[in-house]
Amino acid sequence: MILDKVNLFVKNQDLTPILGTIFGSSKWSGLLSRYPAGRVAPFSLLIPLTSLVLARVILQEQLSPLQYLGSLVVIVGLCIINFRGALRPRAV
């Protein structure tokens, strides 16, 4: 009986954005306290991707191939932005 109430609580669609906002804001503040804003700002692109993952995991929503492709583009873009200095050849 308690487990049914917990499942109902977790799967409630009204709760998902609230939990996502609390989790995201706390992680964002933690990153800003440790790294410069210019280094952290590109990760704001992960907000829609995080929403898709939460909808898939918590609500068992089916994602379209276009959503998977868009997620991949965002991740590749973040890798390019964050590792571009590491990928450049060093001057000798």
MOLIN-V276391 format. One record per residue. RES is the residue in three letters. SS is DSSP state (H for helix, E for strand, L for the rest). OMEGA is omega in degrees with one decimal (NA if undefined). Layout:
res->[RES:RES]
ss->[SS:SS]
omega->[OMEGA:OMEGA]
//
This chain:
res->[MET:ILE:LEU:ASP:LYS:VAL:ASN:LEU:PHE:VAL:LYS:ASN:GLN:ASP:LEU:THR:PRO:ILE:LEU:GLY:THR:ILE:PHE:GLY:SER:SER:LYS:TRP:SER:GLY:LEU:LEU:SER:ARG:TYR:PRO:ALA:GLY:ARG:VAL:ALA:PRO:PHE:SER:LEU:LEU:ILE:PRO:LEU:THR:SER:LEU:VAL:LEU:ALA:ARG:VAL:ILE:LEU:GLN:GLU:GLN:LEU:SER:PRO:LEU:GLN:TYR:LEU:GLY:SER:LEU:VAL:VAL:ILE:VAL:GLY:LEU:CYS:ILE:ILE:ASN:PHE:ARG:GLY:ALA:LEU:ARG:PRO:ARG:ALA:VAL]
ss->[L:H:H:H:H:H:H:H:H:H:H:L:H:H:H:H:H:H:H:H:H:H:H:H:H:H:H:H:H:H:H:H:H:H:L:L:H:H:H:H:H:H:H:H:H:H:H:H:H:H:H:H:H:H:H:H:H:H:H:L:L:L:L:L:H:H:H:H:H:H:H:H:H:H:H:H:H:H:H:H:H:H:H:H:H:H:H:L:L:L:L:L]
omega->[177.9:179.5:177.1:179.1:178.1:178.5:178.0:179.7:-176.5:-176.7:179.7:-176.2:179.0:-177.1:-175.6:179.4:-179.8:178.8:178.1:179.1:179.4:-179.6:-177.8:-179.6:179.8:178.8:179.8:178.5:178.0:178.4:-180.0:178.8:-177.2:-174.2:176.6:-176.8:179.4:178.4:-175.9:-172.8:-179.5:-179.2:173.9:175.7:179.7:-177.5:178.2:179.0:177.4:177.4:177.7:-179.1:178.6:178.3:179.8:-175.1:-173.5:-173.7:-178.5:176.8:177.7:178.8:179.7:176.0:178.6:177.0:175.5:179.4:178.1:177.3:178.7:178.7:179.4:-178.9:178.3:178.0:177.6:178.0:178.8:-179.2:-173.4:-177.0:-177.9:177.9:-179.6:-177.6:180.0:175.7:-179.6:176.2:-178.1:NA]
//
